[in-house]
Amino acid sequence: MNRTALALTAALFVTPMAARAQAPLEVNYGYTTADHVNLYVAQDLGLFEKAGLKPKFFTFASGAPMLAALKSDSVDVLTAGLGFAFALGQNIPLKMLFWNSNDALGEGFVVDPASPVKSFRDLAKAQKIGAASGTCAQIALYLMAQKNGVDYAKLNVVNIPAPLFRNSFKSSSIDAGIAWSPYSFMLDAEGYKVVNFDVDYVPLGGVCPRTTAVRPAFLKAHPEIGPKLLEIDAQAAEAVAKNPQLAVDALVKRLSLAPEVAKAAIAQLYMKRPTIEQQLDPNSPYTMVARDKGLAAQYVLATQVLFETKSIPAPVSKQVIEDAIDPEPLKRFAASRKR
């Protein structure tokens, strides 16, 4: 066989392998219905594709289908809130890689203007309090009662989610409630006042972390996914810093918000999201590297309350929570940015 034939034969074997090596990584990405600014902006700007990923997105309106998808390995990456506590309680493996936001900053105690309740200190005066079971809202209400010395079991708690509060207020089904963002800001714009946010009555700076997590098996097979997700998040944040309207437009389009409501949610929640430095600082309330502070401490407290309110059948051990937090991709990403 001459040299030309040998070269052609080699090309037939090498070219498909090179093509496969350059093929984008397929990722099933799930997220809850919420104000995920950087995620939405990244979608709009094609940042996932630019990072060498081929994403397929799934939106979950509630925790149950999200957990089912995670349990069946139908999703590889998830951005969500305390729904992950239920995954841990059901022994569904996951690795939380980084914070997206501290949702306690946007979750608030909302009251009817005609109610005698003027702050969280007046909790005992509320007649019917809206708080969805198994959510940050229920945890916040429990801890608010505890701070006020009120027996949570004696409160008249109505199990309804924040998106239904508007009609519930109008029909006098509730006169107060715990609403998460962006619904807290929607209600406030309509005259149902947010008199306090969670950080006023919840310890640890709030107990409502929103994080991005990956299936351990997927992370092991594709260790590059963590830094890639962080790079995408950082690029989206940089784009928003240059053009804040990107964030407003993304929330208005995804969640059908009024621009004023979107701006309020962005100012209160997105602009105060945990930084990389805070997540790697062992003394920060957002630390990912300390076992007795930050994300780990918030999950310990949250799962304790969920158990005490009978939302989960058994407490989640500290070891399980610690094993579910993986700061290594965050460390690698931070180191790459210093080069």
N, C-alpha and C positions, 0 to 999 in steps of 0.2 A: 504494500500500500504506500503510495507516495505521500509527500508532506501535505499536499493540499487536501487529500482525502482524509488524512489523520486529523487535520485541523477542523474539517467539516464534521467529522465524527465526534470530536471532542466538544464542539459547539452544541451539538444536539443534546449532549448530556449536561453541559454546564449551564446553558441558557435557562432551561426550566427551573433549575435550582436557584439561580440568581433571581429569577422573577418571583419565585416563592419567598425568598428572603426579603424582598422589597415589598411584598404584599402587605397592605394595611392590616392591623390587628382588629379582628371583629370583636366588638364589645356590646353586650346587652346591658344597657344602663337604665335603671329604674329610679324614679324619684316621686315623692309625695306631692300633692297639689299644694304649693306654697310659693312664697316670693323668693325663688332661687335666682337672684339677680345674675351672678357670674355664670351660672349654668345656662341660663337663657341667652345671655349675650354671647357666650361661646358658641351656642347653636347658631345664632343669627350670623356670626362672623366666620363660621366654618372652621373654628379653631381645633376641633377634634380631628378633622380630616388633615389639617396642616401638621398636626402632631403625629401623623401616621396611624390614626385609629379609624375604624369603620364602625361608628356607633349605631345601634338600634335602640331607640328610646321608648320607655314604658312609663306611663303616668298612673299613679295609684291614688285613688280618692280616699282610701282608708288603710289602716294597718293590716287588716286581715288578708287581703289579696297580696299585699307586699310581702308578708311573711310566707305565704304559700309559694310565691315565686322564688323567694330566697331558699326555702326549704327544698324545692324541687330543682334547684340549680338553674332556674330559668333566667336569672339575672346574674351578672358578674359584678357590677358596681351599683351602689345605692347611695343616694343622698336623702337623708331623712332625719327626723328628730328622735324622740324617745321610743318610737316603735322598735328600735333596736333592743330596748330593755326586754321586750316580749320575746324577741329572737333568742336572747341569752337565756331567758327563763325556760325556753323550750329546747335548749341545747342545740340551737341552730348556729353553726360556726360562722363567724365573721371577724374581720379585722377593721377597726376604725382607724383611718389614716390621718385625717385632719379635720379641724373645725371649719364649718362654713359660716356659722353665726351663733351668737348667744341669743336665742329666741326669747329669753326672759326679758330682754330689753324692749321687746315689742308686744309682749303679752301683758294685758292689764285688767284691772278691776273696773268694769263698766257698769254704770248705774243709770236708771231712769231719772231724768231731772226732777220728777215729782217725788222721788223717794227720799225718805229721811236719811238715807245713807249718803254721806258726803266724803268719806274716805274709808280705807280698809279698817280703821279703828271702829267704825260703826257697823261692822259685820253682823253683830247680833241683832241689829235692827232690820236686816233684810228679810223679806218674807219668803221669796222663792229665788234661788240662786242657780243660774245656769252654769254647768261645768260638765264637760264630756268625760265619761268614765275612761280610765286607762290612758289619759293624756296628761300633758304638762299642766293643763287647766285644773284637773282634779288634784294633782300634787300641790300646785300653788295654793288652791283653796284650803287644803288640809293644813299646810304650813302657815297660812294666814290665820286660820282658826287657832292653831297652836300658839302663835305669837300673841294673839289676843286673849289667850286663856279660855277660849270657847270650845266646847265639846263638839267636834266635827259631826259625830253621830246624831246630834240634836238639830243640825242644820237641815233645812228643807232644800235638798239639792236636786235639781232637775237635770237629768242626763240628756243634754242636747249639745251638739257641736256649735262652735262659734258662727259658722255660715248661716245658721237658723235663728240667731239671736234677734235679728231685726224684726221678724214676724212675731217672735215670742214676746218682745217688748211691746209691740203694737197691740197684741191681744192680751196683755197683762198676765201672760203665763209666767213671766219672771220680772223681777224689778232690779236685779243685779246679776252679774255673771263674770266669768273669767274668759276673755276672748284673746285669741292669738292674732298676730299680724298675718295678713293685712286687715282682717275683720275688725280688730280693735280700732284702727284708724278710720275705717268705713263708718262704724257706729258713731265714733266721735264726731265725724263730719256731719252726721244727721242729728246731732244733739244729745245722743246717749253718751255721756261724758266718761272718759277714762280718768278716774280720779287718782289712781296709782298704777304703777307698773310693778311687775313681780319683784324687781330688785328692792322695792321698799319693804317687803314683808317675807321674802324668801332668803335663807342663808346662802352662803357660798357665791354670792353674786348672781343667784338664780339657779334653777334646776331644770333647764330646758335647752340642752345643747343640740345643735344641728350639725351633723358630721357627714363625711363621705366615707363609706366602708366598701370593702372588697371581699369577695369569697376567698377564704384562705387557699383553696386549691388553685383558683385562678391567679392569685397573687404569686404563689409558688411557681406556677408554670410561666408567668409573665412578670418577673420582678420589676421590669421597666414601667409597669402601669402606674405605680404610685407617683414617681417623679413626673411622668407625663401628665397625670391629672392635676398635679400641683402647678405645672408649667401652664397648662390651659387656664386654670383658675387665676394665676398671676397675670397672664396676658389679657384675660377678660377684665380684670380689675384695672389694669393699665389703660385699656381702651375706654373704660367708664370714666377714669380720671381725666382723660383728654376730652371726652364728650359725654357728660352726664345724661344727656337725653337718651342715650342708648339704653340705660337702665330703666328710665321712665317708660320708654316705648315697649321694652320687653315685658314689663309687668302689666301695662295697659292691654297689650295684645293677648298675653297668656291668661290673665285673671279677670279681664273685663273691668278694670278699675278706672275710676276717674283719675285724670293726671294729678290732681291735688292729693288724692289719697296715696297714689304711688310715690309721690315725692315725700310725703310724710313718713311712709314706711321706710323708704331709702335712707332718709335723714336719721331716723331713730334706730334702725336696725343694721342696715347694710354698711353705713359709714362708720359704725363702731364694731365691726367684726374683728375677731381675734387675729393678731398678726402672727407671722412666722416666728418672730422673736419671742412673743408671749407664749406660744405653744411649746417652745423649746426651753423656756425659763422654768426651772423647777419650783420657783417661788411664785409663779404667776397663777391667778385664778383660772387660767386657760391652759395650764401645763398639760402636756401629753407625756411627760417623762417622769413625773413624780407619782408614786403610788398612793399617797395619802392626800393629794390635793387635786385641783383642776378637774379634768374630765372623769378620772376614776372616782374622786370623791362625790361628784355630782351623780354619777350612776349608782353609787352605793346608797346615797340618800334617796334618790328617786325610786329605786327598787324596794327599799324598805317601806316607803310610803305606799307604793303600789300593793305590796303584800298586806300592809295594815288596813288598806281600804278594800281588800279582797279582790283586787284587779288581777293579781297573779297568785297562783296557788301556794308558792313557796318563795322564800327569799333567794336572791341570787348571790352567790358567794363572791367575796372580794377577789379571790383567785380567778374566777371565771371572768369577772370584769377586767382585771388586769391583763389577762391573756387575750382579751378582745381589743386591746389598744396596742397599735404597732406604730411607734414613732420613727422607725428606721427610714422609711421613704421620705419623711419630713426632714430628717437629718441629712440625707443624701442630697435632697433638693437644695437645702440651705447651703450646703458645702459647695454645690455646683454654681450657685449664684455669687459666691465669694471669689471665684477664680478670675 
